[in-house]
Amino acid sequence: MPPERLLTTAAFTVHSFDADAFGFLSPAALAGYLQEAAGRSAEGLGFGLADLQRHGATWVLARERVVLDEPLRLGDVLTVETWPNGLDRLAALRDFVLKRD
């Protein structure tokens, strides 16, 4: 785990608009949760979109690899923990831990 000052935690409830016809969290909604948590983290560290746009820059969440032990369903609460985890040339790396509450 990272130092406490780098850790950002965000909770998301799977709502009907985040679920597919079978009540499972859609991949697009999960990606949105991760992007939201990453954005909150970046903002807290002084690298939010508004901070970067003042310098003509931005950031994007470019690649994700997600492994879930079981699918998330309508009504589940997902806690996302995220923190920066180094650099790879021009890319900033970020780790996530997902927990079902």
Residue pairs with C-beta under 8 A, 6 or more apart in sequence:
1 7
2 83
2 84
2 85
2 95
6 41
6 45
6 83
6 84
7 81
7 82
7 83
8 37
8 40
8 41
8 44
8 81
8 82
8 83
9 79
9 80
9 81
10 33
10 36
10 37
10 40
10 79
10 80
10 82
11 77
11 78
11 79
11 80
11 101
12 33
12 36
12 77
12 78
12 79
12 80
13 75
13 76
13 77
13 78
14 25
14 29
14 72
14 73
14 74
14 75
14 76
14 77
14 78
15 74
16 74
17 29
18 25
18 26
18 29
18 32
18 74
19 25
19 26
19 29
19 73
19 74
20 26
23 73
23 74
24 71
24 72
24 73
24 74
25 71
25 72
25 73
25 76
25 78
30 66
30 72
31 61
31 64
33 78
33 80
34 61
34 64
34 66
34 80
34 82
34 96
35 61
37 80
37 81
37 82
37 96
38 61
38 82
38 94
39 48
39 49
41 82
41 83
41 84
41 94
42 48
42 49
42 59
43 49
43 50
43 51
45 84
47 59
49 58
49 59
52 58
52 59
59 92
61 94
62 91
66 98
68 98
72 78
72 100
76 100
76 101
77 100
77 101
78 98
78 99
78 100
78 101
79 98
79 99
79 100
79 101
80 96
80 97
80 98
81 96
81 97
81 98
81 99
82 94
82 95
82 96
82 97
83 94
83 95
84 92
84 93
84 94
85 93
85 94
85 95
86 92
86 93
87 93
